[in-house]
Amino acid sequence: MAESERRAGTSEEVAPPLQQSFMIPKKEINMVSDMAKWKRSQAYADYMGFILTLNEGVRGKKLTCEYKVSEEAEKLVATVIPKHLADAAPEVAVYLKESVGNSTRIDYGTGHEAAFAAFLCCLCKIGVLRVDDQMAIVFKVFNRYLEVMRKLQKTYRMEPAGSQGVWGLDDFQFLPFIWGSSQLIDHPNLEPRHFVDEKVVNENHKDFMFLECILFITEMKTGPFAEHSNQLWNISAVPSWSKVNQGLIRMYKAECLEKFPVIQHFKFGSLLPIQPVTS
């Protein structure tokens, strides 16, 4: 992992100075040629570092395991951001608003999912969420977000934003497959080939995010799994969860973070700046 990615994952190391001037995030990627700015940016390094840090934090852990939840959790739910960080609220809130789909197109996809991850990343950067919250961030907060979005998808039949059909991993989500495969690394019984087994999914989905995703797909789509989710069917042939996890991280960068139609909507501020990484 690059040093810039490594240091981005913990709030203690990347928390901004107390005198930081916050700003309303705005779009900076207006044409395909701007994508180079994004890949060199502090925002990209911090975002990817956050994703990878959480990936390690949930490695080998079940959704139902014991994990620390901040003592400030109730206040966090009630007010999101403590009073002494009130100036950060308008900046951070932009990412939350962007995370639930587009109100005009009534669509939802990995760009909206990335906005929610960016929202959580910002909360880490200002110190509201901390290093020992890693499992709670994924298992409690992000997993609850998935539940809400699945309900919205079912209720409003939201269009998938940028779907690749059977050749894409999933119409709506990507991160739960990354973090979910990390959960399953070194599992004594469950191998990648097992996630296409309906019985295995039904018995284990409450413990593993990856299997919860598979269950939702099978509820929403009809026909043979190999036909409606060809990419996932191919992944089931990979020999280990570690290789699945590594491959999904590469795929996420290539299919989501390096695609102009996705990143053109990403917004940059003081917490996730467009400026290049400084060594």
N, C-alpha and C positions, 0 to 999 in steps of 0.2 A: 504494500500500500504506500502511495506517495505520502511524504511527510505532511504536505498540505491537507491531504485527505485524512490522515491519522489525527491531526490536531483539531480537525473540525468537529469531531464527534462528541466532545465533552464540553459541557457548559463552563466548567472551571477554567478551561484553557482558552476558550474563544469568547467568553463574556466580554461585552464592549466596555469601554471606560465609562465611569459614572457620569461624565460630562458629555456623553455622546449626543449628537443632534440626530434625532430620528426624522424620517421623511416618508411621505406616501409613496409606496413602490409604483413604478410605471414600466411600461413595455420599452424594451431597448432593441429587440430583435425584429427588425422590420423587413429584411430581405434575406435571402439565402446566404449571401456573402457575410452577413452579420454573425452567422453561426460560429465562426472562428473566434469572435469576441467572447461568446458564451463559453466555449470550451477552455479558454484561457482565464476565465473570470474567477474571482474569489468565490462568487456564488456557486459555481459549478463544483469547485474543490470542497467547499463547505457542505453543500448538499450531498455530494457523493460520499464524503467522509462520514456524514450523519447516517446515511443508509448502511454503509459498511460496518460502522460501530454497532448499530442495532442488530445487524446480521450476526455479528460475533456474540452480542449480548444474549440472544435467544437460542444460540446453538445448543442442540441436545435437550432443550427444555419443553415441557408440555404447557399448553394453555391453562391447564388446571393446576399447575404447580404453585407452590408458595413463592411470593415475590413481594418486595417492598413497594408500598405505595406512599408517596409523600404525605407527611402529616398535614400539609397545606391543601390536600386534595379537595376537601369540601369548599374551602375558600376559592380554590382554583376554578371549580365548577361554577361557583356563584358569581365570581367577578373576573375570572380568567387571568387577569393581571393585577398584582398588588398595587396599592396606591402610589408607592414610591417609584413605580415604573409606569405610571399612568401615561407619560409622554410617548411611550412605545406602543400604546394600544392602537392608535390609528394605523400605524405601519403594519403591525402583526395581524390585525383584523382583516386586512386586504386578502391575505392568503387563505384565511378561513372562508371568506365570502366566495373566493374563486374555487373552492374545493367541492362544491355540491352540484356542479354542472352549469350549463348555460341556460339562462331563463328564456332566451329568445328561441334558440334552436331546440330546446328541451333535449339536449344530448349530454353525454357524460363519457369520460374516457381517462386514459392514463395521465393526461395533462392536468385534469382536475384532481386526480389522486396525488400527483406530484405537488400540487398547491397545498394539500393537507399535510403532506410530509414536510414541506417548506414551513408551514405554520408551526409544526412541532419543533422543527429545527430552530426557528426563531425563538421559541419559548426556552429552548436550551441555551441559546446564545445570550439571552438576557438573564439567565440564572433561575428562571421560574421552575424549570425541570432540570434535574441534576444527573450526575453520572450513575448513581445507584437507582435511578428511575428507568433504566433501559428496558427491563422486562415489562414494567408497567406501561411504558409508552407503547410498546407493540401489543401486548396481550390485553390491556384494559382499554386504552384510549383508541389506538388504531383499529383494534378488533371491533370496538363499539361503532366506530365510524363505518366500517365495512357493513355491519348489520343495518345501520341507518340507510346506507346507499343501496343495499340490496332491496330493502323495503321500498325505497323510491323507484328503483328499477322495475319492481313488480307492479307497483301501484300506477305509475305513470307511463310504463312501457317506454322508458327513455331510449332514445337512439344512441347506439354506440358511436363515440367520436373517433373517427379514423380507423374503424374496424378493418382488419384484413381477412375477415371471414375465417374459414377453416385453417387458413395458413398463418393466422395469428395465434398468439398464446391464449388470449382471452379478450372478449369484447370490451371489458370495462376496467379490469384491475391488472396489476403486474406485481407490485411490492409484496402482497401476501404469498405469492409463489416463491419469491426470493427468501423472505424470512421464514416461510413455512418449510421450505426445503432445508434450511439451516437447523430448524427444530429437529428434523429427522436424521441428521448426520450421526452416524455410529449407532443408530437404533438397532437393538439386538435381533429384532424379528422383521420389521417392516423395511422392504426394499422398494426401489422405484417401480418395479414391475407390479407391485401389489396395489398401486393406487387406481388401477383400472378394474379392480375387483370390487364389485358392489358391496359384498359382505364386509370386506376389510374397511371400506369407507364408512359404512353405517356403524361399525363397532368402534371406530377410532376418531371420527371427525371432531368430536368435542375437545380432543386433546391437541389436535394438530391443524393449524391454519391451512396448510396445503390441501388436506383432505376435506376441509370445510368448503374450500373453493371448488373442488371436484364435485362435491355433493350439490352445490348450488348450480353448477353447470348442467348436471344431469337432471335437475328439477326444471330447468329453463329450456332445455333443448331435447328434441326427440330424435330417434334413430340411433344407429350404431355409434359408439363413442369415437371409433377410428375415423368416421366420416365427418362428424360435426366438430371434432376437436383434434384434427390430424397432428398438429404440432405437439400437443400434450401426449398424444398416443406415441409419437416418436420418442419423446422424453422418457416414457416408461421403459424404454429399452436401454437406457443409460445404466451402467453397472453399479454406481454408488450415488448416494445423496450428496456427497461432497462434490462430485463432478457435475451433478445436476445444478447445485448451488452456484458453482463457478461459471457454468455455462449460462445460467439465467442472468447473472450479473453482467456478463459480456453482452447478452442479448438486450438487456434493459438499456444499457448505454447506446447500443446501435439502433434499436427499434423505437426508443422513446426519447432519450436525452439528446440524440444526434439527429432527430427529425425536425425539420423546420415547422411543419404544420402543428407540432406539439409545442415547441419552445417559443414560437412567435407570441404565444399568449402568456408566457412566464413574466413575472414582474420583479423588478430590481429596486432595492432601496439601500438603506445604510447597513442593514443586517445581512442581506444577501446582495452584495454590490456587483455591478458589472465590471468594475475595475479589475485589471489583471492581478493574478496571485503575486504577492510580494514574498521574496525568499527570506 
